[in-house]
């Protein structure tokens, strides 16, 4: 099956040419790439969505829904991202837990020192903002706003002082107040964390340790594919064979891992797990439709500008002088002579015989019109039977002339077509003399200057009248028509 027939097949028919073993191996490798890409997306979204992985809750239409097993991810993946509990906010929550234990004691004698420590710690958190190091200052603002709303005070420090006071945590109110803290304040404080900084000045990220195993697998798979390409196409170098799989190189980029979507899409298409041909076709049409007009306009204008520059430089004169230089013949054949002979043969034996009836009608009409304009024609029309003479006479003259023209042309061609060295030599001298005479006439400075000016003006008019209309063309319609023409017949 040649390349043209393969292109005419639909994607499903092309896929049917693949053996089942190769197809399933492609699908297995595609699933590995898909799993790696899913892991990459999870890694990229883990820190921004860590609150979800920490608490396992999602809010839909004002209702909090608990997602099971999600909270198990955080203890494992925090270490990969270099995330540790923030000491300041973590100690703050431990002090609140100690206060709860002290309040559970019937005497409650030790709560005053603990409340004082909580008030001091609250003020330090507000001033130092331990949330800001990881970009969670908005969480601290949310905590302060909720505490202000709870106490009715405008100052966040005063609101915390009021909240952590014996006047507020009375035996009648302490359960309600601590429940408010556990439901509204504690979850926000728990989202804060500390993330280490590496020697490169960036946050610690150990995802490369996980991704390294996938890259080793992809590297071995790429080497095997390049080796296979090299065996099928021995003329290719190793670099060219590697560039056949250029999209697989994206799998080894340490940055912009989201670009691995490109090799994933290619593999999904080649493994028949997903048919992306309509999407590719639409994207190609959109891309070409956007840039085709401007690109064609630039190319056309640049080409015309180069022609104008060449004419102004005197390249036309150089071209005329080049006809006097020796001509290099590559195949011992005078292509111009052969083309002229072939065209003459077609003209004499195929074109002129078909035009003979038209020539007869045209000549007859012209002869009759000329005859009718003669002064004696009016007088001769009065003679009996003379009205039929002009038509017969002009018909015979036209038929004879057209037949003679065709016969003479064929005879002349047959005579010239005979391999007569003398006739060939005379013909060659005639052509050479004609070329030299034309070149000499065109080489006149005034004539050449006039021709150059006319050509430049003509090219400029082309730019104004035709090239600049390209941008207004309906390339969407052209692309649609091209797509219809490229479809195989049903």
HELIX and SHEET records of a PDB file:
HELIX    1   1 UNK A    3  UNK A    7  1                                   5    
HELIX    2   2 UNK A   11  UNK A   15  1                                   5    
HELIX    3   3 UNK A   20  UNK A   46  1                                  27    
HELIX    4   4 UNK A   50  UNK A   55  1                                   6    
HELIX    5   5 UNK A   72  UNK A   80  1                                   9    
HELIX    6   6 UNK A   87  UNK A  104  1                                  18    
HELIX    7   7 UNK A  111  UNK A  128  1                                  18    
HELIX    8   8 UNK A  132  UNK A  134  5                                   3    
HELIX    9   9 UNK A  137  UNK A  151  1                                  15    
HELIX   10  10 UNK A  156  UNK A  163  1                                   8    
HELIX   11  11 UNK A  174  UNK A  180  1                                   7    
HELIX   12  12 UNK A  181  UNK A  185  3                                   5    
HELIX   13  13 UNK A  186  UNK A  190  1                                   5    
HELIX   14  14 UNK A  207  UNK A  232  1                                  26    
HELIX   15  15 UNK A  238  UNK A  243  1                                   6    
HELIX   16  16 UNK A  246  UNK A  252  5                                   7    
HELIX   17  17 UNK A  257  UNK A  260  5                                   4    
HELIX   18  18 UNK A  261  UNK A  270  1                                  10    
HELIX   19  19 UNK A  277  UNK A  313  1                                  37    
HELIX   20  20 UNK A  315  UNK A  322  1                                   8    
HELIX   21  21 UNK A  335  UNK A  346  1                                  12    
HELIX   22  22 UNK A  347  UNK A  351  3                                   5    
HELIX   23  23 UNK A  352  UNK A  372  1                                  21    
HELIX   24  24 UNK A  375  UNK A  380  1                                   6    
HELIX   25  25 UNK A  386  UNK A  388  5                                   3    
HELIX   26  26 UNK A  389  UNK A  417  1                                  29    
HELIX   27  27 UNK A  421  UNK A  442  1                                  22    
HELIX   28  28 UNK A  445  UNK A  465  1                                  21    
HELIX   29  29 UNK A  467  UNK A  472  5                                   6    
HELIX   30  30 UNK A  475  UNK A  486  1                                  12    
SHEET    1   A 2 UNK A  57  UNK A  60  0                                        
SHEET    2   A 2 UNK A  63  UNK A  66 -1                                        
SHEET    1   B 2 UNK A  83  UNK A  84  0                                        
SHEET    2   B 2 UNK A 194  UNK A 195 -1                                        
END                                                                             
